[in-house]
Amino acid sequence: MKSNHSQSRRTFIKNTGIAFAGISIVPRHVLGKGFIPPSDKLNIAGIGVGGKGQSDIAEFAKSPNVNIVALCDVDDRQSVTSRENFPKATYYHDFREMLEKERKNIDAVSVSTPDHTHAIAAYKAMEMGKHVYVQKPLTHDIWEARMLTEAAKKFKVVTQMGNQGGSGDGVRKMKEIYNTGIIGEVHTVQCWTNRAIWPQALQAPTKKNDIPNGLHWDLWLGTAEMRDYNDAYLPFDWRGWSDFGTGALGDMACHIMDPVYRILPILYPSQVECSVSDSFKGKFEVADYPKSFPNSSKIHLSYPRTDGKGTIKVSWMDGGLLPERPDELGDDESLGNWDGGVLFIGSKGKLMADCYGANPRLLPLSLNEQFEVEETIARVPEGHYLQWVNACIAGYGNAETSSSFDYAGPFTESILIGNLALKAYFEVDPNAKNQGFWGGNKYYGRKRLLWDAENMKITNFEPANQFVKRNYREGWSL
């Protein structure tokens, strides 16, 4: 399958280059000392401006070349600070209305909504020719990630996914260490996180709570099927509900697995399997897939190497589960950091980093005292946010971003295949009745799924394919 992902990786590993260097933007007209007229600034609109969206918009505004011209949020309570910080920005509740009314005023859009709204908001903005920054994970579904990847190319817009570690020094230093060959060929990778830090493994709520003042519940639901409002969903706990969020994997893998996908010669996995713990608190019903992610899970992915030299096994653990402690790591030495970590296991040695690819180090740690690596990959001193701002001003094709959708799209697909496995875990195999599992029904959880990446399809268990692409509620479409 053709993909720009390999080109992005080649750019990343250039020994010299400007792909990730700071870009100096010179305004078309500069009047007076440092004055940049509004017509020469990048006009940005924010969709979802509370929580993470609040800090996203604030980061963009640090550039003197940015105007925040419009804000959109479905919850007036969450958007208070952003509205106070940018009182001149027009405020909307429906991003579709905002995009239509502000079409001529907006150059770029930042999307920081719950996961289930990422794709539809970003696509509509790109369709209008607007550059987009979308918080991680890029999308809620695998199909959506493919659609956004293709849309970025079709509409020729500058894109960036919000996995900030992708522009960090850590992942670049990790690549430089890897390039020396000191750990040999990587055959196994372990990734882990302490998430989830929100409630999971719950039955879907049945109680109807009063909709809080200032919350536009129908708009918040967006693409998801209609249901009564319940306090269990908001303002943060939506991450644990599969109709809205993508669980611990979706929240953290874009940070923790970024070095894996950015450094190693892989594209899409060919196989996935999982196991879970405390997957559903309460009565188990064979016909009812729980709408909540498990408290903890293990996901195992098998990636064919793009150079044809075998496969790389990548394991993901969340909910406090950890990989086996490396023999080379001392008892008083940290395995990753509080948020999690990643461990490359090669034919000659091991390389570990914290969340975001930070603090890469060889094992045993004593090796780092005698090993120096030359800095060969350009850094991003302006950071992830302003890198995107500068690239937008430079124009499509004139500057690169660390997590453009040609990289972030396939990466997100790769991650969401793990969630597909989790969602399919309780699906009944209709051809395997009375096998002694779970009251007479055999479940997928005992099976490895085979993935056809080109066609976005599980080839050996058809019920799992319902999770490649969900059905949108009437009135919402991509």
Secondary structure, 3 states (H helix, E strand, C coil): CCCCHHHHHHHHCCCCCCCCCCCCCCCCCCCCCCCCCHHHCEEEEEECCCCHHHHHHHHHCCCCCEEEEEEECCECCCCHHHHHHCCCCEEECCHHHHHHHCCCCCCEEEECCCHHHHHHHHHHHHHCCCEEEEECCCCCCHHHHHHHHHHHHHHCCCEEEECHHHHCHHHHHHHHHHHCCCCCCEEEEEEEECCCCCCCCCCCCCCCCCCCCCECHHHHHCCCCCCCCCCCCCCCHHHHECCCCCHHHHHHHHHHCHHHHHHCCCCCCCEEEEEEECCCCCCCCCCCCCCECCCEEEEEEEEECCCCCCEEEEEEECCCCCCCCCCCCCCCCCCCECCEEEEEEECCCEEEEEHHHCCCEEECCCHHHHCCCCCCCCCCCCHHHHHHHHHHHHCCCCCCCCCCHHHHHHHHHHHHHHHHHHHHCCCEEEEEECCCCCCCEEEHHHCCEEEECCCCEECCCHHHHHHCCCCCCCCCCC
